[in-house]
Amino acid sequence: MISVEGLETGEWVLVDCGDIVVHILQPMLRSYYQLEGMWGAKPVRVKLAGDKGLAKASEPDDDE
């Protein structure tokens, strides 16, 4: 983990893990900002540690 922001209020916490950024929102803020709408319907696939190391979420899967 590189950094965490927003713990003071706990309404919107951002966790920066380097290749991945996690947004943790209270239900009311999540509904208001609708971040999922920005990313479209396609799921994000992340390969966790393996023989090839870590892959970025934007890299295609082997089956694509």
Contacts in CASP RR format, 6 or more apart in sequence:
PFRMAT RR
TARGET T0000
AUTHOR 0000-0000-0000
METHOD contacts of the structure
MODEL  1
MISVEGLETGEWVLVDCGDIVVHILQPMLRSYYQLEGMWGAKPVRVKLAG
DKGLAKASEPDDDE
1 15 0 8 1.000
1 16 0 8 1.000
1 17 0 8 1.000
2 16 0 8 1.000
2 17 0 8 1.000
2 18 0 8 1.000
3 15 0 8 1.000
3 16 0 8 1.000
4 13 0 8 1.000
4 14 0 8 1.000
4 15 0 8 1.000
4 16 0 8 1.000
5 13 0 8 1.000
5 14 0 8 1.000
5 16 0 8 1.000
6 12 0 8 1.000
6 13 0 8 1.000
6 14 0 8 1.000
7 13 0 8 1.000
10 26 0 8 1.000
11 25 0 8 1.000
11 26 0 8 1.000
11 29 0 8 1.000
12 23 0 8 1.000
12 24 0 8 1.000
12 25 0 8 1.000
12 26 0 8 1.000
12 29 0 8 1.000
13 23 0 8 1.000
13 24 0 8 1.000
13 25 0 8 1.000
14 21 0 8 1.000
14 22 0 8 1.000
14 23 0 8 1.000
14 24 0 8 1.000
15 21 0 8 1.000
15 22 0 8 1.000
15 24 0 8 1.000
19 46 0 8 1.000
19 54 0 8 1.000
19 56 0 8 1.000
19 57 0 8 1.000
20 46 0 8 1.000
20 57 0 8 1.000
23 35 0 8 1.000
25 33 0 8 1.000
25 35 0 8 1.000
44 57 0 8 1.000
45 57 0 8 1.000
45 61 0 8 1.000
46 55 0 8 1.000
46 57 0 8 1.000
47 53 0 8 1.000
47 54 0 8 1.000
47 55 0 8 1.000
47 59 0 8 1.000
47 61 0 8 1.000
48 54 0 8 1.000
END
